[in-house]
Amino acid sequence: MKQLSFALSASIAAALVGTPSLLLAQPTAATNALAGINTSESARITKVVSNSNLATLAKTHLAFVPKAASGTPMADTDNLRHLQLVLKPSVTRQAAMEAFIAAQHNPKSASFHQWLTPAQFGDAFGVVDSDIAAITAWLTAQGFTVNSVYPNKTQIDFSGTVGQVNHAFHTQEGIYAVGGAKHRANASDISVPSALKDVVAGVMGLNDFHPNALHKKSQVAQWDASKKGFVLQNASAKTAANSKGDAISYGGGVRGLAPNDLATMYDVKPLRANGVTGTGVTIAVVEDDVMNAADWTNFTQVFNLAQYGGTFSQINPQATNGSNCVAPFGFGEDDPETLLDAEWSTAIAPGANIEVAVCADADLSGNPVTDNFFGGVFVAASNLINGDSRPDIISASYGYGEYFTDAASKLAIDQMWAQADAEGISVFVSAGDSGSNPSFNGSVINNEYGNTAVDANALATSPHVTAVGGTDTADILDGTTSQYFAPVPSVVGGSALSYVPEIPWNASCGNGVAAKALGFSGAPALCARDLAFDPDGMYFTSEAGSGGPSSVDAKPSWQSQVFNAAKDSSRDVPDVALFAGSYGGHTWVITCSFFRPCSTNFATQVELSGGTSLASPMFAGIQALMDQGLAARGVAKDQGNAAPTLYALAANEYGAATGSTPSSLATCSADNGATGTANCVFHNVTRGSISTQCESLPLDPIPNCFHYGWVLGNGASVGLTTSDAAPTSYGVSNKAYGAQPGWSFASGLGSVDARNLLIAWRAFAAASAASVSSGAK
């Protein structure tokens, strides 16, 4: 394979022709770029808005709610704050928006890299003013308070009472017992006056199923020099069933990775040595709770990152005519999600400006500040994207499956991310932490909600974001730790010697790599052994990086161009993956918290964490390095969605969807380690899976779950997740999902070598610029 100082070969250029790409900025103003696109249209609300002539809006309630225990109607006087009326642009404008965003990523277009403002986006692709006026007049007539109309002209923020919602939208808000918890939801699809049906998609906030923070529960640990590792202070008693202690040998200590470890693994350190640290780039992590700012300072000082000049701020983003963002009521404590996101985006890009963009879900008394589906996280992201001061990059580490997301909420999420892309913002979203269904973080995939074992994160399936999955280092199970890690960490904590081979993160007995390391024939045999030790299922888990096909969004053209792309019509996730956790709970990352600040040589307790909530902000940090490194060569700093370029570069390395595959497909396998993959942009994760345990109640089998045993206590069926709805066997062809050469649901394109990625991206830019200047077709 050629060294990466190359100019792109003819094969690369051919692979990238016509692909949405992120290259040299043109001087034309965005307004002029839009001037060539006709997005004008007449009002679509042309009839009298009458409450006696109604139309039902499909899929505006959660289908499983009617199956729950009978709901208790809410009092008419209960308040619902900051609901979002989600507006539906016309088919013509929606198509024009997608075409324009594609042109923004096409260096041959006059619209290339001509990023829009929120107002420009709304005027071109939102709902026309006269229709918005008719809708706001109707809302006011129903007694609602219209708080604001977003600049994107696809959201109206309004508030009212339950009684007003029930009357205006012809539904019933109630409290339902779902999955052992009480939830608020509307009992049926909503209805609106027929005159509004083509413009109103639904209401975001009629149910309170909120997303999960996608991180592992933090563990308190103390360094023990005699064990050459950390000892968990709050770990439960180890058993063969839950710790898999027989699969690993680490003398009772666990590994806490420091920033230098991940910087070494993903080849960030050479970029730092050349001044590429993310300087001048702003990364916003969107949150619903706060952290203590001093913790970030402590993190940068202890790990020698302060020298690079990065900054930290905690903001409550307000948009022009957006929803009110209320600061959470903190008392000096840290939200573990916020802490992980802020510190580990800095760990990769220590020169970047980190913004913790946080909006509260509830006030000090526990009353909801907003009742939209994704709470403060949605408000923080939407207000950033619709604000006057927008970041270059956003990382969102929250999620819930599409099954739990009504149609209006999903549309609002997708429109928000499309707007971010049109504004040049690169968005990274965690794929999830529970294997083939991201809705069960910290628990076991089950069918208590009428769910299946296969779903995808509603926040991550937009074609305008880059979805980030999770990997594990393979050295423990392979017995190669001494090859990749020094026996004792350096003064700033790093012990990684090079890139470390990776497998998909999978903490369950579905981990086939672990099964073979233990001498079993495969995952079912390991699971059967664990069930014998743990007949009550106390230590069952679905903890793993997530992946799967969207049931809503279609596959973008750029995702089809790489070897082994799924042969479906769905937007598939993840796109890439980085370290997130380990089998057996052996490897974590270190965070510095308010109650457990870090100290030199780990003299005091630290907190250890992980999850795809780690992987997403780390990739946001890698993108910050790309932005600075590209800008240094005259390329526009803001890149918009990174995924189209990542897939274009991967198609060169892994091969296209059709035709012969290059030798680099085998060369770039993660199993080849540091020496084999030294010249690769991607580390292709090719063994292991994210197939995990799943449970179903007696006589009510959960789809996509291969049964292998019964739980002693309640007679529930336990199995492993599959891609078959009604599996009769389990293996390579149907496990949900296995790694493979090229792209996979288990780890997307794999992880990246940051240095090689920047070199390849620069070459990509140069080749495309040369193609444009020569008039090549």
Rosetta blueprint (number, residue, H / E / L):
1 M L
2 K L
3 Q L
4 L L
5 S L
6 F L
7 A L
8 L L
9 S L
10 A H
11 S H
12 I H
13 A H
14 A H
15 A H
16 L H
17 V L
18 G L
19 T L
20 P L
21 S L
22 L L
23 L L
24 L L
25 A L
26 Q L
27 P L
28 T L
29 A L
30 A H
31 T H
32 N H
33 A H
34 L H
35 A H
36 G L
37 I L
38 N L
39 T L
40 S L
41 E L
42 S L
43 A L
44 R L
45 I L
46 T L
47 K L
48 V L
49 V L
50 S L
51 N L
52 S L
53 N L
54 L E
55 A E
56 T E
57 L L
58 A L
59 K L
60 T L
61 H L
62 L L
63 A L
64 F L
65 V H
66 P H
67 K H
68 A L
69 A L
70 S L
71 G L
72 T E
73 P E
74 M L
75 A L
76 D L
77 T L
78 D L
79 N E
80 L E
81 R E
82 H E
83 L E
84 Q E
85 L E
86 V E
87 L E
88 K L
89 P L
90 S L
91 V H
92 T H
93 R H
94 Q H
95 A H
96 A H
97 M H
98 E H
99 A H
100 F H
101 I H
102 A H
103 A H
104 Q H
105 H L
106 N L
107 P L
108 K L
109 S L
110 A L
111 S L
112 F L
113 H L
114 Q L
115 W L
116 L L
117 T L
118 P H
119 A H
120 Q H
121 F H
122 G H
123 D H
124 A H
125 F H
126 G L
127 V L
128 V L
129 D H
130 S H
131 D H
132 I H
133 A H
134 A H
135 I H
136 T H
137 A H
138 W H
139 L H
140 T H
141 A H
142 Q L
143 G L
144 F L
145 T E
146 V E
147 N E
148 S E
149 V E
150 Y L
151 P L
152 N L
153 K L
154 T L
155 Q E
156 I E
157 D E
158 F E
159 S E
160 G E
161 T E
162 V H
163 G H
164 Q H
165 V H
166 N H
167 H H
168 A H
169 F H
170 H L
171 T L
172 Q L
173 E E
174 G E
175 I E
176 Y E
177 A E
178 V E
179 G L
180 G L
181 A E
182 K E
183 H E
184 R E
185 A E
186 N E
187 A L
188 S L
189 D L
190 I L
191 S E
192 V E
193 P E
194 S H
195 A H
196 L H
197 K L
198 D L
199 V L
200 V E
201 A E
202 G E
203 V E
204 M E
205 G L
206 L L
207 N L
208 D L
209 F L
210 H L
211 P L
212 N E
213 A E
214 L L
215 H L
216 K L
217 K L
218 S L
219 Q E
220 V E
221 A E
222 Q E
223 W E
224 D E
225 A H
226 S H
227 K H
228 K L
229 G E
230 F E
231 V E
232 L E
233 Q L
234 N L
235 A L
236 S L
237 A L
238 K L
239 T L
240 A L
241 A L
242 N L
243 S L
244 K L
245 G H
246 D H
247 A H
248 I L
249 S L
250 Y L
251 G L
252 G L
253 G L
254 V E
255 R E
256 G E
257 L E
258 A L
259 P H
260 N H
261 D H
262 L H
263 A H
264 T H
265 M H
266 Y L
267 D L
268 V L
269 K H
270 P H
271 L H
272 R H
273 A H
274 N L
275 G L
276 V L
277 T L
278 G L
279 T L
280 G L
281 V L
282 T E
283 I E
284 A E
285 V E
286 V E
287 E E
288 D L
289 D L
290 V L
291 M L
292 N L
293 A H
294 A H
295 D H
296 W H
297 T H
298 N H
299 F H
300 T H
301 Q H
302 V H
303 F L
304 N L
305 L L
306 A H
307 Q H
308 Y H
309 G L
310 G L
311 T E
312 F E
313 S E
314 Q E
315 I E
316 N L
317 P L
318 Q L
319 A L
320 T L
321 N L
322 G L
323 S L
324 N L
325 C L
326 V L
327 A L
328 P L
329 F L
330 G L
331 F L
332 G L
333 E L
334 D L
335 D L
336 P H
337 E H
338 T H
339 L H
340 L H
341 D H
342 A H
343 E H
344 W H
345 S H
346 T H
347 A H
348 I H
349 A L
350 P L
351 G L
352 A L
353 N E
354 I E
355 E E
356 V E
357 A E
358 V E
359 C L
360 A L
361 D L
362 A E
363 D L
364 L L
365 S L
366 G L
367 N L
368 P E
369 V L
370 T L
371 D L
372 N L
373 F L
374 F L
375 G H
376 G H
377 V H
378 F H
379 V H
380 A H
381 A H
382 S H
383 N H
384 L H
385 I H
386 N L
387 G L
388 D L
389 S L
390 R L
391 P L
392 D L
393 I E
394 I E
395 S E
396 A E
397 S L
398 Y E
399 G E
400 Y L
401 G E
402 E H
403 Y H
404 F H
405 T L
406 D L
407 A H
408 A H
409 S H
410 K H
411 L H
412 A H
413 I H
414 D H
415 Q H
416 M H
417 W H
418 A H
419 Q H
420 A H
421 D H
422 A H
423 E L
424 G L
425 I L
426 S E
427 V E
428 F E
429 V E
430 S E
431 A L
432 G L
433 D L
434 S E
435 G L
436 S L
437 N L
438 P L
439 S L
440 F L
441 N L
442 G L
443 S L
444 V L
445 I E
446 N L
447 N L
448 E L
449 Y L
450 G L
451 N L
452 T L
453 A L
454 V L
455 D L
456 A L
457 N E
458 A L
459 L L
460 A L
461 T L
462 S L
463 P L
464 H L
465 V L
466 T E
467 A E
468 V E
469 G E
470 G E
471 T E
472 D E
473 T E
474 A L
475 D H
476 I H
477 L H
478 D H
479 G L
480 T L
481 T H
482 S H
483 Q H
484 Y H
485 F E
486 A L
487 P L
488 V L
489 P L
490 S L
491 V L
492 V L
493 G L
494 G L
495 S L
496 A E
497 L L
498 S L
499 Y L
500 V L
501 P L
502 E E
503 I E
504 P E
505 W L
506 N E
507 A L
508 S L
509 C L
510 G L
511 N L
512 G H
513 V H
514 A H
515 A H
516 K H
517 A H
518 L L
519 G L
520 F L
521 S L
522 G L
523 A H
524 P H
525 A H
526 L H
527 C H
528 A H
529 R H
530 D H
531 L H
532 A H
533 F H
534 D L
535 P L
536 D L
537 G L
538 M L
539 Y L
540 F L
541 T L
542 S L
543 E L
544 A E
545 G L
546 S L
547 G L
548 G E
549 P E
550 S E
551 S E
552 V E
553 D E
554 A E
555 K L
556 P L
557 S H
558 W H
559 Q H
560 S H
561 Q L
562 V E
563 F L
564 N L
565 A L
566 A L
567 K L
568 D L
569 S L
570 S E
571 R E
572 D E
573 V E
574 P L
575 D L
576 V E
577 A E
578 L E
579 F E
580 A L
581 G L
582 S L
583 Y H
584 G H
585 G H
586 H L
587 T E
588 W E
589 V E
590 I E
591 T E
592 C L
593 S L
594 F L
595 F L
596 R L
597 P L
598 C L
599 S L
600 T H
601 N H
602 F H
603 A L
604 T L
605 Q L
606 V E
607 E E
608 L E
609 S E
610 G L
611 G L
612 T H
613 S H
614 L H
615 A H
616 S H
617 P H
618 M H
619 F H
620 A H
621 G H
622 I H
623 Q H
624 A H
625 L H
626 M H
627 D H
628 Q H
629 G H
630 L H
631 A H
632 A L
633 R L
634 G L
635 V L
636 A L
637 K L
638 D L
639 Q L
640 G L
641 N L
642 A L
643 A H
644 P H
645 T H
646 L H
647 Y H
648 A H
649 L H
650 A H
651 A H
652 N H
653 E H
654 Y H
655 G L
656 A E
657 A L
658 T L
659 G L
660 S L
661 T L
662 P L
663 S L
664 S H
665 L H
666 A H
667 T H
668 C L
669 S E
670 A H
671 D H
672 N H
673 G H
674 A H
675 T H
676 G H
677 T L
678 A L
679 N L
680 C L
681 V L
682 F E
683 H E
684 N E
685 V L
686 T L
687 R L
688 G L
689 S E
690 I L
691 S L
692 T L
693 Q E
694 C E
695 E E
696 S E
697 L L
698 P L
699 L L
700 D L
701 P L
702 I L
703 P L
704 N L
705 C E
706 F E
707 H E
708 Y E
709 G E
710 W E
711 V L
712 L L
713 G L
714 N L
715 G L
716 A L
717 S E
718 V E
719 G E
720 L E
721 T E
722 T E
723 S L
724 D L
725 A L
726 A L
727 P L
728 T L
729 S L
730 Y L
731 G L
732 V L
733 S L
734 N L
735 K E
736 A L
737 Y L
738 G E
739 A L
740 Q L
741 P L
742 G L
743 W L
744 S E
745 F L
746 A L
747 S L
748 G E
749 L L
750 G L
751 S E
752 V E
753 D L
754 A H
755 R H
756 N H
757 L H
758 L H
759 I H
760 A H
761 W H
762 R H
763 A H
764 F H
765 A H
766 A H
767 A H
768 S H
769 A H
770 A H
771 S H
772 V H
773 S H
774 S H
775 G L
776 A L
777 K L
